């Protein structure tokens, strides 16, 4: 079977190699040379914006995104790069405008739904943000960004019990989420549930808390001591 030969002089191949090597300055310089030949070269314009984004030159990245959008009004890739740069510049109202442009084209774009929620969060519009995380979770109920940020929004709205539920769901998807454990613990503290707050800080899921509390009562010890005993028993069984 013949394999397809790769043209090593193809600008897309050269740019991809530079991107994968993290050579963003070289990538930008190469794109600048391409634009000297053709100022409307879409590959060069898109990748100039991308290189500048990675170089954290967000204002400049937006300039190149706008050049792309002048040629192609609804270029999704340029809009997403622009949104990312606007978020970094804390220009959340402008980010929302770009998000709406994408969602008018594709209302199920999960990245954009989450970005819409994030910008609304930053503008203290948490109730509206929840609506967009719910749209994401309807498409994928294990989307970690939506789960975590819905929990954060609910926490801001002082809906601590429901925020605990979503921190818990996030941990079920990714058990290494230390920030979810801490935030969940703080939510329990606000509800005055000290035992649950302690267990949450250790990464214990809500479904496992009741059994630890039942065992502590049966053994006439504190939840802290029962948790430590359980940990000791698990370590002993592993030997």
N, C-alpha and C positions, 0 to 999 in steps of 0.2 A: 504494500500500500504506500502511495506517495504521500509524503508529509508536505504541508504548505510551507514554502520558504518565507522567512520574515525579512522584509526590507529594512536593514539596519539604518538606512538613511531616511526612512519615513519619520517626519517630525513627531508623529504620535508615539512611535517607538522610542525615539530619543528622549522626549519629555517624560514618558512613563519610567524609563530607566533612571532619570534624574530624580523624579518624584520618589520612587522606591528607595533610592539611596539617600534621600533627605537632603539633596543638593538644591535647595530652593532658590538660592542666589543665582546659581548657574541656570536653573530652569527659567527664572525671570529674564536673565540676560539673553538666553536663547530665544525666548518668546518676543523680546524687544526687537531682535534682529529680524524675526519673521514679520513683525508688524511694520518694519521699515520698508519691506518689499510689498506687503499688502496690509494696509491699516484695518481692513475688515476681516482679517483672518480669524475665524471663529475659534479655531483650536488654540491659537496664540492668545486671543483675548480671554477665553475661559481659563486657560492655564496661568496666565498672568495674575488673574484674580485669585486663583487657588494658591499660587506661590506666595503672593502678598499676604494672604490669609494666614498661611503657615509661618510667615515671617513676622506676624502680628502687626502688620501695617494695614490696619482695618479700613481707615479712610481711603487709602489708595486702592485697596481691594474693591471697595464699593464703586470707585470711579470706573474700574474695568468691568464690573458687573453691569453698570449702567450703559457702557458702550455696547455690551452684548444685547442688552434689553432694548436698545435703540434700533438694533438690526432685527431682533426677534423678540417682540413684546412680551411673550409669555414663556420665555426659556426657563424651565423648572430648575435646571442646574444653577443658572446664574442667580435666580431668585433665592435659592437655598443658601448659596454662598453669601449673598447680600444679607439675608436674615441673620446668619451666623455672625457676620461682622457687625451688624447693627446691635445685636445682643451684647457683643463684647464692648461696644461703645455706649451701652446702656440707653440706646435710643429705641425704647420698647414700643412706643406708639408707631414709629416708622416700621418696626419689625412686624407689628400686627397688620399693617397695611399690605406688606408683601405676603404675609401668610394668607390673608384673605384672597389675594390674587391667585395663589396656588389652589386653595380650597374651592374657588369658583370653577377651576378646571377639573380638579379631582378631590371631591369631598372626603375620600377615604385615605388620603395620604397621611399615614400615621406619624411620620416625622414632623410634618407641618402641624397636625393636630396637637402634638406634644409641645411644639415650639409656641403655638398660640397660647396654650396653657401656661407655659413658662413666662412669657411676656406679661400675661394677665396677672400672674402671681407677683411679678416684680412691680406692677402698678397697683398692688393691693386690691385687685379685683378677683378675690379668691373664689367667690361663688360662681362667677362666669368661667373661671379656670377649670373648676370641677366638671362643668358641662363638656369641655373639650377632652379631658382625661377619660370621661365616661364614653365618649365616642370612640376613643382609641381602644378602650377595654372591651367595647362591644365587638371590635374587630379582632382583638387578641387579648384575652383575659389574663395573659401572663406577661404583658409588656411591663418591664421593670420600671421604665421611666414614668409611665402613667401611674402605676401603683404607688411608687414613692412620692410623686408630686401631688397625687390626689390626697395621700395621707397628710402631707405638709399643708395643703390647702385647708383640709378639714380641721387640722390643728389650729391654724390661724383663725378659723371660724368658731373655735372653742367647742367643736364637736369631737371631743376627745375619744369617746367610745368607738365611734366609726373610724377615726384616724388610726386607732390601735388595730382595728380589723384590717386596714389596708397595709399598715407596716408589717403585720403578721403575714399577709398574702405575699408581700414582697420577699419576706424571708423564706417562705416556702419555695419560691422560684430560685432565690439565691441565698443560701444559708450563710454565706460569708459577709453579708451586708451588716457590718458593725454599726453603721450610722442608723440603721433601722432599729437595732436593739436599743441603742441609747435614746433615740426619739420616742420609741414605744414606752420605755421606762419612764421618761419624763411625763408622758401623757398619763400613765398610771398614777404618778405622783400628784398630778393636778387633780385627779379624782380621789386622792387620799387613800389609795390602795398600795400601801407600802410593801407588802409581801409580793404582790404582782410586779411592782416596780423593780424589786430586787431580782426576781426571776427573769423578767424581761431583759434587764441589763446583762444577764448571763447568756442571752440568746435563746431562752426557752420560749417555745411557741405557746399560744394561749391554750390550745387543746391539751397540752401536757401539764399545765399549771395546777389544775384541780386535783390530779392524782398526787402530786407532790404535797399539796396542802392537806389532803386526806391522810396520807402517810404520816405527815408531821403530827397531826392530831392524834392518830392511833399510837404513835411512838412517844407522845407527850414531849415533843421537842419543837423548837422553832423551825420555821420554813427554811431559814438559813442553814441550820444544822442538818435538816433532812436533805437539802440539796447537796451539801458537802458529803454526806453519807452516801448518797446515790452516786456521786462522782467517784468516791473512793471504791465503791463496789464495782463500778464499770472498769476502773483501772486495774483492779484485782483480777477481774475476769479476762482482761486482755493479756495477762502474764501467762 
